Amino acid sequence: PDKAENGEPYQRRRAAGPPVPESPAAFPAPRAGAALAGSSSWRRILLLILAITIHNIPEGLAVGVGFGAVGKSASATFQSARNLAIGIGIQNFPEGLAVSLPLRGAGFSTWKAFWYGQLSGMVEPLAGAAGAWAVALAEPLLPYALAFAAGAMVYVVMDDIIPEAQSSGNGKLASWTSILGFVVMMSLDVGLG
């Protein structure tokens, strides 16, 4: 049939497939939440929800560390922690929608989809409390943790990198540059405090 598009007539082409509907497809009627349990679409939705929920954990930790570190340095102020919390809170709205809309499309009721979207973000306050607690706990442990990390790096260099360099014929160079690097780092540590 002839139709008008932008004031000009055009003819719809008929394909071999089913006819194209005149109006957009209606939103699917709500189905039971377990109806798609075995489908790949349902698995993708669950993976999306899991990914967003896991993604919220470090965001909550960041906010908690921001508030837990207030007063511990010149840049750690209540205003900067508050601004971080507001910024992360604003970007949580589309994340909640990214959880709720696929659930709604899968047949969940509006309120149930909304509730699951909210639950995916509930890990943030829990992680925030853990982050604030970790700042208080980590401060006295920080020198030991840094010493352990430094020792692990020295071990990797001595156990893996220098023997690898020796097998390539660069053993002396690798040993001397390791010593030089150690002296430079110790001098910077002592000199800069």
C-alpha positions in Angstrom: 0.0 0.0 0.0 1.0 3.5 -0.7 1.9 5.6 2.4 3.2 9.1 2.8 6.6 9.6 4.6 7.9 13.2 4.9 5.2 14.3 2.5 6.3 11.9 -0.3 4.5 8.7 -1.2 6.5 5.5 -1.0 5.7 1.8 -1.5 6.4 -0.7 1.2 8.5 -3.6 -0.1 7.2 -7.1 0.7 9.8 -9.5 1.9 9.6 -13.3 2.0 9.2 -13.2 5.8 6.2 -12.4 7.9 4.5 -9.1 7.3 5.7 -6.0 9.2 3.2 -4.8 11.8 1.7 -1.4 11.4 2.2 -0.4 15.0 5.1 -1.1 17.4 4.9 -4.3 19.5 3.2 -3.9 22.8 5.2 -4.4 26.0 5.0 -8.1 26.9 2.4 -9.1 29.5 4.0 -9.9 32.9 4.9 -13.5 33.4 6.0 -15.4 36.4 9.6 -14.6 37.3 10.7 -18.2 37.0 9.4 -18.6 33.5 12.7 -17.9 31.8 14.9 -19.7 34.3 16.4 -22.0 31.7 16.8 -19.5 28.9 20.0 -17.8 27.8 18.2 -14.5 28.1 17.6 -15.1 31.7 21.2 -16.1 32.3 22.3 -12.8 30.6 20.1 -10.8 32.9 21.4 -12.6 36.0 25.0 -12.0 34.8 24.2 -8.3 34.3 22.7 -8.1 37.8 25.7 -9.9 39.3 28.2 -7.7 37.5 26.5 -4.5 38.6 26.2 -5.7 42.2 29.9 -6.6 42.2 30.7 -3.3 40.6 29.0 -1.5 43.5 31.3 -3.0 46.1 34.5 -0.9 45.2 32.3 2.1 44.9 31.1 1.7 48.4 34.6 1.0 49.6 35.7 4.3 48.0 33.0 6.3 49.8 33.8 4.5 53.1 37.5 5.2 52.7 36.8 8.8 51.8 34.8 9.3 55.0 37.1 7.2 57.1 40.2 9.2 56.1 38.7 12.6 57.0 41.3 14.5 58.9 44.2 12.1 58.2 45.7 14.4 55.5 45.1 17.9 54.1 43.2 16.6 51.1 41.0 14.2 53.1 38.2 16.6 54.1 34.5 16.0 54.8 33.6 18.1 51.7 35.7 15.9 49.3 34.2 12.7 50.9 30.7 14.2 50.5 31.3 15.1 46.9 32.5 11.6 46.1 29.4 10.1 47.8 27.1 12.5 45.8 28.9 11.7 42.5 28.7 7.9 43.0 25.1 8.3 44.2 24.1 10.1 41.0 25.7 7.5 38.7 23.9 4.8 40.7 20.5 5.8 39.2 21.3 4.5 35.7 22.9 1.4 37.3 19.6 0.7 39.1 17.8 1.1 35.8 20.2 -1.3 34.2 19.1 -3.9 36.7 15.4 -3.1 36.8 14.5 -2.7 33.1 15.7 -6.1 32.0 13.8 -7.7 34.9 10.7 -5.7 33.9 11.1 -6.9 30.4 11.4 -10.5 31.6 8.0 -10.3 33.2 8.6 -9.1 36.7 6.2 -6.7 38.2 7.3 -3.0 38.3 7.7 -3.0 42.0 9.6 -6.3 42.1 12.0 -5.1 39.4 12.4 -1.8 41.2 13.1 -3.7 44.5 15.8 -5.9 42.9 17.4 -2.7 41.4 17.5 -1.3 44.9 18.9 -4.5 46.3 21.8 -4.5 43.8 22.9 -1.1 45.3 22.5 -2.2 48.9 26.1 -3.6 48.9 27.4 -0.1 48.7 26.5 1.0 52.3 27.9 -2.3 53.6 31.1 -1.9 51.6 31.3 1.8 52.7 31.2 0.7 56.4 33.9 -1.9 55.7 36.0 0.8 53.9 35.7 3.2 56.8 36.6 0.4 59.2 39.5 -0.7 57.0 41.1 2.8 57.1 41.1 2.8 60.9 42.5 -0.8 60.9 45.0 -0.4 58.1 46.8 2.7 59.5 48.9 0.9 62.1 49.4 -2.1 59.8 50.4 0.0 56.8 54.2 0.0 57.5 54.2 -3.9 57.8 52.0 -4.3 54.7 54.3 -2.0 52.7 57.4 -3.9 54.0 55.8 -7.2 52.9 55.0 -5.9 49.5 58.6 -4.6 49.1 60.0 -7.9 50.2 57.8 -9.8 47.7 59.1 -7.6 44.9 62.7 -8.1 46.0 62.0 -11.9 46.1 60.5 -11.9 42.6 63.5 -9.9 41.2 66.1 -12.2 42.9 64.3 -15.5 42.2 62.9 -14.9 38.7 64.3 -11.9 36.9 68.0 -12.2 37.7 68.2 -15.9 36.9 66.3 -15.2 33.7 68.8 -12.5 32.8 71.7 -14.8 33.7 70.4 -17.4 31.2 70.3 -14.7 28.5 73.9 -13.7 29.2 73.0 -10.4 31.0 73.6 -11.6 34.6 76.2 -9.0 35.6 74.1 -6.2 34.2 71.0 -7.4 35.9 72.8 -7.7 39.3 74.4 -4.3 39.1 71.2 -2.5 38.0 69.3 -4.2 40.9 71.9 -2.9 43.3 71.8 0.5 41.7 68.0 0.6 41.9 68.1 -0.5 45.5 70.6 2.3 46.4 68.5 4.9 44.6 65.3 3.9 46.3 66.8 3.8 49.7 68.4 7.2 49.1 65.1 8.6 48.1 63.4 7.0 51.1 65.9 8.4 53.5 66.2 11.8 51.8 62.5 12.5 51.3 61.3 10.8 54.4 
